Amino acid sequence: MHVSTSLREWQQRRRAMTEGTIGFVPTMGALHEGHASLVRRCRKENDTTVVSIFVNPTQFNNADDLTRYPRPLEEDLDLLRDLGADEVLVPSAQELYPDGYRFRIEGPELTNMLEGKSRPGHFEGVMTIVMKLFNLLRADRAYFGEKDFQQLQVIAEMTKEFFIPTEIVPCPTVREQSGLAMSSRNTRLSPEGREHAALIAHTLLTAPTCEAAAATLAAQGFTVDYVEEHWNRRLAAVFLEGIRLIDNVPTNGESNASLP
């Protein structure tokens, strides 16, 4: 596995990749089994697997959240070696935003609801960094988890709108044994909080309406931002122990074998 810490180094290596397909898994690090499942699928479907690790500052609307985001780089690299990743790109913010955040991509109404409504500027940052990475990677396929379901829709639409020749591959949410959707933010929860957070998915699945789900979650001690249905999914964002957690479950009978 080769680790590129500068864009010049990566671009030299990318120019040498003249044969076979390239698969790409973009991450912000603090890797867990959900990320591992993306890497495994990427390896299975491509000749070269590239993973990026970059905590993107432009998608955070809360400076404290950015500061506290976990960054266990050496552990992440060890995991990626074990998974058989071929290339890892670990760029700096100075290189990816050499002139600051002067240019950014603005999205459609899709980016102003749910996460976009609660986190102003979030999807502009997401779309901008993904576009930069897509241009740097020029991958055949890119893999995204369905836990961030709205993000998946936004990136798929952006890719189509700008004629980007990278196939967006959605991958099922990976969950802990309790049913909690795996997330890098889970590491900031107490053991008790982590166990309690498993109620999010179960409530979304069992409540008869969004309003009922929101009321139940509030009664269970969560601070509810939203519970809404879009794209045949029931999506929610809540706070527990000051940590923002998101999840979604299918509403159209779609199977979700990984949910206990």
N, C-alpha and C positions, 0 to 999 in steps of 0.2 A: 504494500500500500504506500502510495506517495502522497505527502502532504504539501500543498502549495500555500505559502503564507503571503505571497504577493501576486498581484494580477499579472505582472510581466512573466513570472515563472509559470503561472497557469496557462497563459496564452501561448507560450512556447510549447508546452506539453499538448495543448489542444490542437495546435497546427500539425503535430505529428500523428494525430489520430485520424488516419485516412481510411481505415477499414472497420467494418462491423458497426453495430448499433450502440448508441450511448444512452444510458438511462440516468436520470437525475433525481436525487432526493434532497430538496432544500429543507434545512432545519435551522433552529436557533439554539441547538445544543441541548444540554441536560437530557440526553437521550434515554429513552425507556423502551419497553417492549413494543409499543406502538410504532416508534421509529424503526425498530429492528425488523418489524414485519414489512415495512415499506422497502427496506434495503434488501431483504430476502426476495421479495417479489421482483424488485428491480434486477437483481442478479439473475434470476430465473429467466427473465424476458429480454435481456440485453447482453451484449458482449463486454461492455465496459460500464461499471457502476461508479457514478460520481456523487459524492455527498458534500453539501456545503454546510458550514457552521458559521452563522453570523447572527448576532443579536441586533436586529435592525432598529435603530433608535427612532426612525421616523414614523413607526407604527404605534409608538407608545404615546398616549396623551397624558400619562401620569409619570412624572419624573422619578418618583419613589419606586414605582413598579419597575421601571427600567433599571434602576440602581440595584434593586433586590433580586432581579432575575438571575437564577442560578447559572454558573458558568464553569462546570467541572470539565475543562477541556481535555486533560490527560485521560480521565476516565472515559470520556466520549471516544477519543481516538483508540483506546484499548478495545472498546466494544466494537468499533468499526473494523479493526483488524480481525477480531474474532469472527465477524460476520462476512469477511471477505470482500470488503469494499476495495476498489482499485485506486480511486483517486479521492482526495479530500481537499476542498478549497476552504481555507480559513482566512478570509480577507479582513482588512481593517476598514473602519468607517471612513478614515481619511482617504483611502483609495477608492472606495465605492461612492463617496460623496466628496470628490476633490474640490469642488467649488461650493460646498454646502448643499443645501436642499433647494437649489434654484429652479430646477425642472422637476415637475411631478405630474402624475397621471390622475386626472379626475374621472370619476365613474358615473354611471347612470343612477337612477333612483334606487336600484338594488343596493347601492353602497350607503344609502342614507337611512336605512331601517335597521332594526335589531342592533348588532354590534356597531354599525356605523352611526346610528342615532345616539347611542350611549357613549361612544368613544370618537368624538369628532376628529377627523383627519386620519383615523386608523387605516381605512382601506386605501386612501391615497398613498400612504406609506407602504402598505402591502403591495399594491399594484406597481409602484415605482421600483421597489427593490426586486420584485419578481421579474419585471421587464429587464432590468439590468442583468440579473443572473441568467435569464434565458438568452440574452444576447451574448453573454460570456461563454455559456455552455454550448449553445446550439445543439441541444440534445434531441434525440428522436422521441423520447418519452420522459414525462415528469410525473412523479408520484406524490399524491396528497391524501391525507387521511380525512375520512368523513366526519370526524369529531368537529372539525371546524367547517361545518357544512356550508355556511354562507360564504366563507372564504373560497371554498371550492367552486361555488357557482360564479363568484366574481372573477376568479382567475380563468375559468373556462370561457366566460364571455369575453374577457379581455383578449385572450389568446385568439379567439375567433375574429374579433373586431379588427385586430392588427395583423391578421394573416400570419401568425407565428406558426411555423411548421412543426411545433412540438405537440405531441399527443398528450392530453391531460388524462391521467389514469387515477380514478377514485379508488380508494381502498377502505374496507370496513373499519369502523372504530374497534380498537382493541381495549378490553376492559380488565380490571382487576377481578379477582375471584368474587369480590363483594358485589360487582356490577358497576363500580365507579369507573368512568372513562379515564384511561391513562392520560396524564398530562404532566408536563414539567412543573406546573404550579402545585401539583399534589405534594411535592416534597416540602412545601412551606406550611402544610397543615400539621397539626398535632396528631399523634396516633388516634386519639379519640375523634378528632375532626375528620380524619381520613375515613374512619369507619362510618361516621355519621353521613358523610357526603355521598355514600352509596345510595341514600334515599332519593337522590335527585332522579336518577334513571328510573327507579321503580315507581316513583310518583308520576313521572311523565307517561309511563306506560299504562298505569292503572286508573288515573283520574279520568272522569268522563269528558271533561272539557278543559280548555286552557285556564279558565277562571278557577275551576276547582283545583287544578294542579297548583296554581299560584297560591291559593288560599291554604292548601295543605302544606306546601313548602314553607310558607310564612309561619304556620302553626308549629312546624318542626324546627324552627329556629333559624331558618335561612332569611337573608334579606333579598327579596326578589326584585330583579331588574325587569325582566320580561319573561313571559311564556306565550309563544305565538306559534301558529301553524302556517307553513309555507313549503312548497316543493314536496308535498306528501310527507312532511316531517313535522314533529312537534319539537320546537327549539326553546331552550331556556338559558338564561344567565342569572346566576345568584351569587351572593357573597356569603362566605362562611369564614369566621376568624379573620375577617378583613381581606380574604383572598377571593378574587373573582373566578368563578368556575362556570364553564359552559358545557352543554350536552344537548343531544337530540336523539330522538327515536323515530322510527317509521310509523306512519299512521294508516298505511294502505295495505296492511297485511304482509308487507315485505318481511322476510325472515331476518333475524338478528341472532344468529346462533351463538355469538360470543357474549350475549347478555344472559346472566344466570336467571 
